[in-house]
Amino acid sequence: MTLATKMKIELDKSLLEFLFGDREVVRLARVLISIDLFFVMVHGIKYAFKQDFIDLFGYWIYRNLTITNDWALPEIINYLKFAAIIYLLCRVYAIIRQPVYLALAFVFTVALLDDSLQVHEGMGAYIGNMLGEFVQFGTELQSHQGLRVQDIGELIMFAIYGSVFSLVLGIGFLRSQLQHRKIGVGFGLLLGSLAFFAVVVDVIDRVAASYSRTLAQVVATIEDSGEMFVVSLTVAFAFVVYRRHGPNAIQP
């Protein structure tokens, strides 16, 4: 066995121990994913048997178990998961003073505020109104691609977010030690996955709405359920980091 092969095996082993060597973290991930799967399953049942579900449980229960509704129970739990991520990152930063964790906490705080207060939707509408002189352009998008001028405004907001996040994370990475940069890369992959569902799948949803309402509902479900799963995995990863580098650090 070559030295390079041995080093790779040790690296893979260390990574697996870091991610899965703590039973408490694995248990947390299982619980969070199970909750997400429960909501997705109930959402599917509600969609298939809408009127029967409403007759049996009432519209309030129906509305608040719908994963695509703002401030429904699944969404609120997602906000709490965001808050947990921010708390864990801030606690780790308070102990080891590595700026990458503070930068990540900033990004997740903005993501939480944007999602819960619908910032990018509101600002997207505002920017869309400012682009009112391009009404014909917006009409063509609406008729051919299912996009509105407001959607262009939202994409502009996402571009602004991306620029700010890149700057903040870049500074955080540069000022942190190599070990914590590697951990930051893990968070970066999770943020990228979250952005995929929140931005890319959201655009697909708008386009799908121009072809089929049913298709749009399916895509919207994929968008919101995907976000739920990614945030749950991010909580588990943040808990790993907290257990390794927080105030009561343990070794895998």
C-alpha positions as CSV (number, residue, x, y, z in Angstrom):
1,M,0.0,0.0,0.0
2,T,1.5,3.3,-1.1
3,L,1.8,6.3,1.3
4,A,-0.7,8.3,-0.8
5,T,-3.3,5.5,-0.4
6,K,-2.6,5.3,3.4
7,M,-3.1,9.1,3.7
8,K,-6.3,8.9,1.7
9,I,-7.7,6.1,3.9
10,E,-6.8,8.1,7.1
11,L,-8.4,11.2,5.6
12,D,-11.6,9.3,4.7
13,K,-11.6,7.7,8.2
14,S,-11.2,11.1,9.9
15,L,-14.0,12.6,7.9
16,L,-16.3,9.7,8.6
17,E,-15.4,9.9,12.3
18,F,-16.0,13.6,12.3
19,L,-19.5,13.3,10.7
20,F,-20.7,10.0,12.1
21,G,-18.5,9.2,15.1
22,D,-20.9,10.9,17.6
23,R,-24.1,9.0,18.3
24,E,-25.8,12.1,19.6
25,V,-25.3,13.8,16.3
26,V,-26.5,10.8,14.3
27,R,-29.6,10.6,16.5
28,L,-30.4,14.2,16.0
29,A,-30.1,13.9,12.3
30,R,-32.4,10.9,12.2
31,V,-35.0,12.8,14.3
32,L,-34.9,15.9,12.1
33,I,-35.1,14.0,8.9
34,S,-37.9,11.8,10.2
35,I,-39.9,15.0,11.1
36,D,-39.3,16.3,7.6
37,L,-40.4,13.0,6.0
38,F,-43.5,13.0,8.2
39,F,-44.5,16.5,6.9
40,V,-43.8,15.5,3.3
41,M,-45.9,12.4,3.7
42,V,-48.8,14.3,5.3
43,H,-48.5,16.9,2.5
44,G,-48.9,14.2,-0.1
45,I,-51.9,12.7,1.6
46,K,-53.5,16.2,1.9
47,Y,-53.0,16.8,-1.7
48,A,-54.4,13.5,-2.8
49,F,-57.4,13.7,-0.5
50,K,-57.8,17.4,0.0
51,Q,-61.5,17.7,0.7
52,D,-61.7,14.6,2.8
53,F,-58.8,15.9,4.9
54,I,-60.4,19.3,5.4
55,D,-63.7,17.7,6.3
56,L,-62.0,15.5,8.8
57,F,-59.5,17.9,10.4
58,G,-60.7,21.3,9.3
59,Y,-59.1,23.9,7.1
60,W,-56.9,25.4,9.8
61,I,-55.1,22.1,10.3
62,Y,-54.9,21.6,6.5
63,R,-53.4,25.0,6.0
64,N,-50.8,24.7,8.8
65,L,-49.6,21.3,7.7
66,T,-48.9,22.4,4.1
67,I,-45.2,22.7,3.6
68,T,-45.5,25.2,0.8
69,N,-47.4,27.8,3.0
70,D,-45.6,30.6,4.7
71,W,-45.6,30.4,8.5
72,A,-47.3,27.0,8.5
73,L,-46.0,24.5,11.1
74,P,-43.3,23.0,8.8
75,E,-42.0,26.5,7.9
76,I,-41.9,27.5,11.6
77,I,-39.9,24.4,12.5
78,N,-37.5,25.3,9.7
79,Y,-37.1,28.8,11.2
80,L,-36.3,27.2,14.5
81,K,-33.7,25.0,12.8
82,F,-32.1,28.2,11.3
83,A,-32.0,29.7,14.8
84,A,-30.3,26.6,16.2
85,I,-27.7,26.8,13.4
86,I,-27.0,30.4,14.2
87,Y,-26.8,29.8,17.9
88,L,-24.4,26.8,17.5
89,L,-22.1,28.8,15.2
90,C,-22.0,31.8,17.5
91,R,-21.2,29.6,20.5
92,V,-18.3,28.0,18.5
93,Y,-17.0,31.4,17.5
94,A,-17.2,32.6,21.1
95,I,-14.9,29.7,22.1
96,I,-12.3,29.5,19.3
97,R,-12.6,32.9,17.7
98,Q,-12.4,31.6,14.1
99,P,-14.0,34.3,11.9
100,V,-15.4,31.7,9.4
101,Y,-18.1,30.7,12.0
102,L,-19.1,34.3,12.5
103,A,-19.4,34.8,8.8
104,L,-21.5,31.7,8.5
105,A,-23.7,32.9,11.3
106,F,-24.3,36.1,9.5
107,V,-25.2,34.3,6.3
108,F,-27.7,32.1,8.1
109,T,-29.2,35.0,10.0
110,V,-29.8,36.9,6.7
111,A,-31.3,33.7,5.2
112,L,-33.6,33.3,8.2
113,L,-34.8,37.0,8.1
114,D,-35.3,36.8,4.3
115,D,-37.3,33.6,4.5
116,S,-39.4,34.5,7.5
117,L,-40.1,38.2,6.5
118,Q,-40.3,37.5,2.8
119,V,-37.6,40.2,2.1
120,H,-36.6,39.1,-1.4
121,E,-40.2,38.9,-2.5
122,G,-41.0,42.4,-1.2
123,M,-37.8,43.9,-2.6
124,G,-38.3,41.9,-5.8
125,A,-41.7,43.5,-6.2
126,Y,-40.2,47.0,-5.5
127,I,-37.4,46.5,-8.0
128,G,-39.9,45.1,-10.5
129,N,-41.9,48.4,-10.1
130,M,-38.8,50.3,-10.8
131,L,-38.4,48.3,-14.0
132,G,-41.9,49.4,-15.0
133,E,-40.6,51.0,-18.2
134,F,-39.8,47.5,-19.4
135,V,-43.4,46.4,-19.3
136,Q,-43.3,44.8,-22.7
137,F,-40.2,42.8,-21.7
138,G,-42.0,41.6,-18.6
139,T,-45.1,40.7,-20.6
140,E,-43.0,38.6,-23.0
141,L,-41.4,36.8,-20.1
142,Q,-44.8,36.1,-18.5
143,S,-46.3,34.8,-21.7
144,H,-43.4,32.7,-22.9
145,Q,-41.4,31.7,-19.8
146,G,-44.0,32.2,-17.0
147,L,-41.7,34.8,-15.4
148,R,-42.8,38.3,-14.2
149,V,-40.9,41.5,-13.8
150,Q,-41.1,40.9,-10.1
151,D,-39.3,37.6,-10.6
152,I,-36.5,39.5,-12.4
153,G,-36.4,41.8,-9.3
154,E,-36.1,38.7,-7.0
155,L,-33.2,37.4,-9.1
156,I,-31.5,40.7,-8.7
157,M,-32.0,40.5,-5.0
158,F,-30.4,37.0,-5.0
159,A,-27.5,38.3,-6.9
160,I,-27.0,41.1,-4.3
161,Y,-27.2,38.4,-1.5
162,G,-24.7,36.3,-3.4
163,S,-22.2,39.2,-3.7
164,V,-22.5,40.2,0.0
165,F,-22.3,36.6,1.2
166,S,-19.2,35.9,-1.0
167,L,-17.5,39.0,0.4
168,V,-18.3,38.1,4.1
169,L,-17.5,34.4,3.7
170,G,-14.3,35.2,1.8
171,I,-13.0,37.4,4.6
172,G,-14.0,34.8,7.2
173,F,-12.2,32.1,5.3
174,L,-9.0,34.1,4.8
175,R,-8.8,35.0,8.5
176,S,-9.4,31.4,9.7
177,Q,-7.1,28.5,10.2
178,L,-6.9,25.7,7.6
179,Q,-8.8,23.2,9.7
180,H,-11.8,25.6,10.1
181,R,-11.7,26.6,6.5
182,K,-12.3,22.9,5.6
183,I,-15.2,22.8,7.9
184,G,-16.4,26.0,6.3
185,V,-16.3,24.3,2.9
186,G,-18.8,21.7,4.3
187,F,-21.1,24.5,5.3
188,G,-20.6,26.1,1.9
189,L,-21.8,22.9,0.2
190,L,-24.9,22.9,2.3
191,L,-25.5,26.6,1.6
192,G,-25.1,25.9,-2.1
193,S,-27.7,23.1,-1.9
194,L,-30.0,25.4,0.0
195,A,-29.6,28.1,-2.7
196,F,-30.3,25.5,-5.4
197,F,-33.7,24.8,-4.0
198,A,-34.5,28.4,-3.0
199,V,-33.4,30.0,-6.3
200,V,-33.1,27.5,-9.1
201,V,-36.1,25.3,-8.2
202,D,-38.1,28.4,-7.4
203,V,-37.5,29.7,-11.0
204,I,-38.5,26.3,-12.4
205,D,-41.6,26.5,-10.3
206,R,-42.6,29.9,-11.9
207,V,-42.0,28.5,-15.3
208,A,-43.9,25.3,-14.6
209,A,-46.9,27.4,-13.4
210,S,-47.3,28.7,-17.0
211,Y,-47.8,25.1,-18.2
212,S,-49.7,23.3,-15.5
213,R,-50.9,24.1,-12.0
214,T,-50.3,20.5,-10.9
215,L,-46.8,20.5,-12.2
216,A,-46.2,23.8,-10.4
217,Q,-47.5,22.3,-7.1
218,V,-45.2,19.3,-7.5
219,V,-42.1,21.6,-8.2
220,A,-43.1,23.8,-5.2
221,T,-43.2,20.8,-3.0
222,I,-39.8,19.7,-4.2
223,E,-38.5,23.2,-3.5
224,D,-39.8,23.4,0.1
225,S,-39.1,19.8,1.1
226,G,-35.6,20.1,-0.3
227,E,-35.0,23.2,1.8
228,M,-36.3,21.4,4.9
229,F,-33.9,18.4,4.4
230,V,-30.9,20.6,3.7
231,V,-31.6,22.8,6.8
232,S,-32.0,19.6,8.9
233,L,-28.6,18.3,7.7
234,T,-27.1,21.7,8.4
235,V,-28.3,21.6,12.0
236,A,-26.7,18.2,12.4
237,F,-23.4,19.4,10.9
238,A,-23.4,22.5,13.1
239,F,-24.0,20.3,16.1
240,V,-21.0,18.2,15.0
241,V,-18.8,21.3,15.0
242,Y,-20.2,22.4,18.3
243,R,-19.5,19.1,19.9
244,R,-16.0,19.1,18.5
245,H,-15.1,22.7,19.1
246,G,-17.7,24.2,21.5
247,P,-17.4,24.8,25.3
248,N,-17.6,21.1,26.1
249,A,-15.6,19.8,23.2
250,I,-15.3,16.0,22.8
251,Q,-13.1,13.9,20.5
252,P,-14.6,11.4,18.0
